[in-house]
Amino acid sequence: MTIRKLAAVIALLAAAPAWSANDFYVGLRAGSDLDGRLDDQGGNIDSDNPWGGYAGWRINDTLALELGLSDLGNSTRSGIADGGLDLDGALYQFGLVARVPLADSFDVLGAIGAFRRDEDGTAGTIAGPRRIDLSETGGYVELGGAYRFNEQWSLRASYTWFDFDGGSDGNFWGGVQLDF
């Protein structure tokens, strides 16, 4: 091992306590369906519940920047004269999260940000299948809370409202978060 490599390893080990200041976090979540995004598609659409993950960086004790990715699952409509609808997609979020302690183990949180919905599929028509793309960009607002089991693990739940083009909709999210 060269002197430079040894110095780099020693510097990384010396900086390790600074990394453990709980500046970063990751989480997994699942939510209620977001059928409102498909209001302009008509008919009764059966949608999977979204699930996904998020990661954040704490700017300070209150504010964090957060990036989320959710799988919207499959949305279908069948049994109608026009042949139905089959969609699959994802939802990407980037926002500013404020988290304020309310009690010893409970925090209230709020967020505001932007989302990108990438959803496409096939619509069955009388003339045959037609590719459709329902991708869009918009804003969201979130309000919720987190129960901290300890310094690293917490249970997080919230309601998020999305400004979808087809129809605004909100959903409830719940999941687990790991701070490191």
C-alpha positions in Angstrom: 0.0 0.0 0.0 1.4 3.4 -0.9 1.7 6.3 1.4 -1.1 8.2 -0.5 -3.5 5.3 -0.2 -2.7 4.9 3.5 -3.2 8.7 4.1 -6.6 8.5 2.2 -7.8 5.6 4.4 -6.7 7.4 7.6 -8.5 10.6 6.4 -11.7 8.6 5.6 -11.6 6.9 9.0 -11.0 10.2 10.8 -14.0 11.8 8.9 -16.4 8.9 9.7 -17.9 10.5 12.9 -18.9 13.5 10.8 -20.8 11.1 8.4 -22.8 9.6 11.3 -24.5 12.9 12.1 -27.8 11.7 10.6 -27.5 14.0 7.6 -28.8 11.4 5.1 -31.8 9.2 5.1 -33.6 6.6 3.0 -37.1 5.1 3.2 -39.5 2.7 1.7 -43.2 3.4 1.4 -46.5 2.2 0.1 -49.6 4.3 -0.6 -53.2 4.4 -1.5 -54.2 4.5 -5.2 -53.9 7.6 -7.3 -56.9 7.1 -9.6 -57.5 10.9 -9.9 -54.6 11.1 -12.3 -56.7 9.2 -14.8 -60.0 11.1 -14.5 -59.9 12.4 -18.1 -59.6 8.8 -19.4 -63.2 8.0 -18.5 -64.7 4.8 -17.2 -63.9 2.7 -14.2 -60.1 2.3 -14.1 -58.5 -0.3 -11.8 -55.2 0.9 -10.4 -52.5 -0.8 -8.4 -51.4 0.9 -5.2 -48.1 2.8 -5.6 -45.0 1.9 -3.7 -41.4 3.1 -3.8 -38.6 4.7 -2.0 -37.1 8.0 -1.2 -33.7 9.5 -0.1 -33.0 12.8 1.6 -30.2 15.1 2.7 -30.7 17.2 5.8 -29.6 20.8 5.2 -30.1 21.6 8.9 -32.2 20.2 11.8 -35.4 21.3 10.2 -35.0 21.3 6.4 -34.1 18.5 3.9 -33.9 18.0 0.2 -35.7 14.8 -0.8 -35.9 12.7 -4.0 -38.6 10.0 -4.3 -39.4 7.3 -6.8 -42.7 5.4 -6.9 -43.9 2.6 -9.1 -47.5 3.4 -10.1 -48.1 -0.2 -11.0 -50.6 -1.2 -13.7 -53.8 0.6 -14.4 -56.4 -1.1 -16.5 -59.9 -0.7 -17.8 -61.7 -3.6 -19.6 -65.1 -4.9 -20.4 -66.2 -1.9 -22.3 -67.0 -1.4 -26.0 -63.8 0.4 -26.9 -61.5 -2.4 -25.8 -60.0 -0.9 -22.7 -56.8 0.7 -21.4 -53.5 -0.7 -20.1 -51.0 1.7 -18.5 -47.8 1.3 -16.5 -45.7 4.1 -15.0 -43.6 5.8 -12.4 -43.7 8.9 -10.4 -40.5 10.9 -9.6 -40.6 13.6 -6.8 -38.1 16.3 -5.7 -38.9 18.6 -2.9 -38.1 20.5 0.2 -39.2 18.8 3.5 -39.6 20.6 6.8 -39.6 18.3 9.9 -40.3 19.8 13.4 -40.3 17.9 16.7 -43.7 17.9 18.3 -43.0 15.5 21.2 -40.0 13.4 22.3 -40.5 10.7 19.6 -42.9 12.4 17.2 -42.2 14.9 14.4 -44.6 16.8 12.2 -43.5 17.2 8.6 -44.5 19.2 5.5 -43.1 19.2 2.0 -43.5 21.1 -1.2 -42.0 20.2 -4.5 -42.3 19.1 -8.1 -43.1 15.7 -9.7 -42.6 14.0 -13.0 -45.1 11.3 -14.0 -44.0 8.9 -16.7 -46.9 6.7 -17.6 -47.7 5.1 -21.0 -49.4 2.1 -22.4 -52.1 1.0 -24.9 -55.7 2.1 -25.4 -57.9 -0.4 -27.3 -60.0 1.4 -29.9 -62.3 0.3 -32.6 -59.5 0.9 -35.1 -57.1 -1.3 -33.0 -54.6 -0.7 -30.2 -53.2 2.8 -29.9 -50.1 3.9 -27.9 -50.7 6.6 -25.4 -48.4 8.7 -23.3 -49.7 10.4 -20.1 -46.4 11.8 -18.9 -46.6 15.2 -17.2 -44.9 17.5 -14.7 -46.5 19.3 -11.8 -46.4 20.3 -8.2 -47.2 18.5 -4.9 -47.8 19.3 -1.3 -47.3 16.8 1.6 -48.4 16.9 5.3 -47.7 14.1 7.8 -45.7 12.9 10.7 -43.0 10.5 11.8 -42.7 8.4 15.0 -39.1 7.9 15.9 -38.2 4.5 17.5 -34.6 5.6 18.0 -32.1 7.9 16.4 -32.0 5.8 13.2 -35.4 4.2 12.6 -38.8 5.9 12.3 -42.2 5.2 11.0 -43.5 7.9 8.6 -47.0 8.5 7.3 -48.4 11.4 5.3 -51.0 12.7 2.9 -49.7 14.0 -0.5 -51.7 16.1 -2.9 -50.7 16.1 -6.6 -51.7 18.6 -9.2 -52.3 16.1 -12.1 -53.5 17.4 -15.5 -56.2 14.7 -15.7 -57.5 15.5 -12.2 -55.9 16.5 -9.0 -55.6 13.7 -6.5 -54.0 12.9 -3.2 -53.0 9.7 -1.4 -51.9 8.4 1.9 -48.3 7.1 2.2 -46.9 5.0 5.0 -43.4 3.5 5.4 -40.2 3.1 7.3 -37.2 5.5 7.3 -33.6 4.8 8.2 -31.4 7.8 9.1 -27.6 7.6 8.8 
